[in-house]
Amino acid sequence: MKQRAYVLIEAKKGQADTVAAELSNKQGVLTADRVFGRHDVVAIIEANNLDGLVVIVRNNIAPAEHIVRTETLVVTSAPKARETS
């Protein structure tokens, strides 16, 4: 089973759209969406294991030119599907 995480990203002023667009093309990034709130972009990343998530953040996200700070939230369990009747 793949390991997934949410990466909360603070971009330099006026650069959130650029960051979201650039991250959308990076390996391991499923989505990168511009958001309003304390953070500017939320990315969903996925890898084969926890070490793979670290590599994605360290190599593909954190070094990006317009990123000030990141916070990674590792998914610990997936919710069970709701039964419908």
Phi, psi and omega per residue, in radians:
M1 nan 2.389 -3.120
K2 -1.281 2.690 3.095
Q3 -1.780 2.368 -3.090
R4 -2.172 2.665 3.087
A5 -2.598 2.740 3.018
Y6 -1.848 2.330 3.107
V7 -2.000 2.034 3.111
L8 -1.587 2.227 -2.961
I9 -2.181 2.312 2.985
E10 -1.794 2.130 -3.125
A11 -1.751 2.791 3.008
K12 -1.090 2.657 -3.085
K13 -0.904 2.221 3.095
G14 1.384 0.092 -3.043
Q15 -1.957 0.120 -3.060
A16 -1.073 -0.749 3.131
D17 -1.094 -0.708 3.116
T18 -1.108 -0.782 3.134
V19 -1.075 -0.831 -3.134
A20 -1.049 -0.763 -3.142
A21 -1.128 -0.768 -3.129
E22 -1.147 -0.744 -3.109
L23 -1.195 -0.515 -3.137
S24 -1.032 -0.409 -3.115
N25 -1.695 0.020 -3.084
K26 -1.494 2.540 3.108
Q27 -1.092 2.325 3.107
G28 1.575 -0.182 3.126
V29 -1.631 2.013 3.132
L30 -1.368 -0.795 3.091
T31 -2.558 2.701 3.027
A32 -2.489 1.899 -3.026
D33 -2.013 2.403 3.035
R34 -1.270 2.302 -3.136
V35 -2.322 2.826 3.044
F36 -1.850 2.452 -3.126
G37 2.451 -2.703 -3.102
R38 -1.148 -0.526 3.114
H39 -1.901 2.840 -3.088
D40 -1.794 -0.548 -3.107
V41 -2.441 2.469 3.002
V42 -2.113 2.160 3.102
A43 -1.934 2.496 3.003
I44 -1.883 2.173 -3.128
I45 -2.094 2.767 -3.121
E46 -2.574 2.455 3.127
A47 -2.579 3.056 -3.138
N48 -1.250 -0.430 -3.111
N49 -2.801 3.122 -3.115
L50 -1.060 -0.715 3.112
D51 -1.045 -0.650 3.102
G52 -1.122 -0.648 3.081
L53 -1.107 -0.735 3.126
V54 -1.035 -0.754 3.141
V55 -1.101 -0.745 3.133
I56 -1.066 -0.829 -3.128
V57 -1.148 -0.824 -3.068
R58 -1.167 -0.699 -3.024
N59 -1.715 -0.527 -3.008
N60 -1.921 -0.333 -3.070
I61 -2.000 -1.069 -3.033
A62 -0.957 -0.666 -3.105
P63 -1.340 -0.096 -3.102
A64 -0.965 2.475 -2.982
E65 -1.014 -0.659 -2.999
H66 -1.786 0.278 -3.136
I67 -1.721 2.287 3.124
V68 -1.596 -0.785 -3.045
R69 -2.751 2.648 3.061
T70 -2.288 2.699 3.015
E71 -2.378 2.216 -3.074
T72 -1.878 2.255 3.111
L73 -1.981 1.902 -3.099
V74 -1.454 2.278 3.110
V75 -1.285 2.211 -3.116
T76 -1.697 -0.432 3.071
S77 -2.798 2.603 3.113
A78 -1.598 2.490 3.110
P79 -1.163 2.613 3.094
K80 -1.305 2.526 3.123
A81 -1.169 2.453 3.083
R82 -1.333 2.431 3.062
E83 -1.468 2.400 3.093
T84 -1.962 2.576 3.139
S85 -2.118 nan nan
